[in-house]
Amino acid sequence: MPVLYVVATPIGNLEDISLRALRVLREVKLIAAEDTRKTKRLLNAYDIKTPLTSYYEHNKLTKLDYILEQLKEADVALVSDAGTPGISDPGYELIAAANRQNITVVPIPGASAIITALAVSGLPTDRFTFVGFLPNKTSARKRALEAIAAEPGTIIILEAPHRVIESLGDILQVLGDRKIAVGRELTKLHEEVFRGTVGEAIKHFTNPRGEFTLVIEGKGVKEKPQMTDDVERQLHEMYLAGATAKEAVAAVAGDTGLKRKELYQTWLRLDKVWDRKTDTRDIK
């Protein structure tokens, strides 16, 4: 039975194509490409003669029946300009339609701007949220950012050069001056990875060019403050200085974030062993 291959292609450097992807592109009867001109350059580099048909944002619905018809007779490969089809690129509708018609869909993995940028960002990789491109309009963009402001994991956003400074400004306003890694033209000749804060990134990219991947620090989950020897030592020092329980608890609560009730209970417990006049020992 014919197969729809979802083939990841290089995001810049043509050497990042996999051997399996090259074999599949040679063997299928048709390649559905987001931009036939760009895909042709890749095929020419590896002397691949497979016929091409366009499948892009503005014809993806009208071309759907044609490609599904081809899949009745032979294998078809789906490719985008760069990276994996369906990930901020056309492909979802065709893949979903193929699944509905019980056509086998096989992924051919490869380069990804998302994972590439995350891997070299220096930010946590154990949990992340991929947003794709932010909305064009400022109001909608800010609403989208507000929706992910509390996300504890790393946030990944794609952005075009003509909009990146405006988006960074909105990120600064909505998310704050967080740590950020900005990947520009990843794997290409003028590749750059900037690491710093959002405010520093705005100052750095004064004349932005190329494709941008923004990797932004998540809000994170604050650890619950714990009663420690250092906290008990701080209470003891205030005790020796003549502070009342109320004064000491208020001061230490402000410094540590611990609840006043917990601090007061600790004060009462340790007050039984403290001696304000003679005891000068540290609490261990």
Salt bridges, closest charged atoms under 4 A:
GLU27 OE1 - ARG23 NH1 3.01
ASP35 OD1 - ARG37 NE 3.34
ASP47 OD1 - LYS49 NZ 3.11
GLU57 OE2 - LYS60 NZ 2.93
GLU69 OE1 - LYS72 NZ 3.35
ASP81 OD2 - LYS38 NZ 3.73
GLU93 OE2 - LYS60 NZ 3.33
GLU151 OE2 - ARG127 NE 3.22
GLU159 OE1 - ARG163 NH2 2.83
GLU166 OE2 - ARG141 NH2 2.78
ASP170 OD2 - ARG141 NE 2.72
GLU185 OE2 - LYS188 NZ 3.66
GLU192 OE1 - ARG184 NE 2.99
GLU192 OE2 - HIS204 NE2 2.53
GLU211 OE1 - LYS188 NZ 3.39
ASP230 OD1 - ARG233 NH1 2.69
GLU232 OE2 - ARG269 NH2 2.94
ASP279 OD2 - HIS236 NE2 3.80
ASP279 OD1 - ARG281 NE 3.21
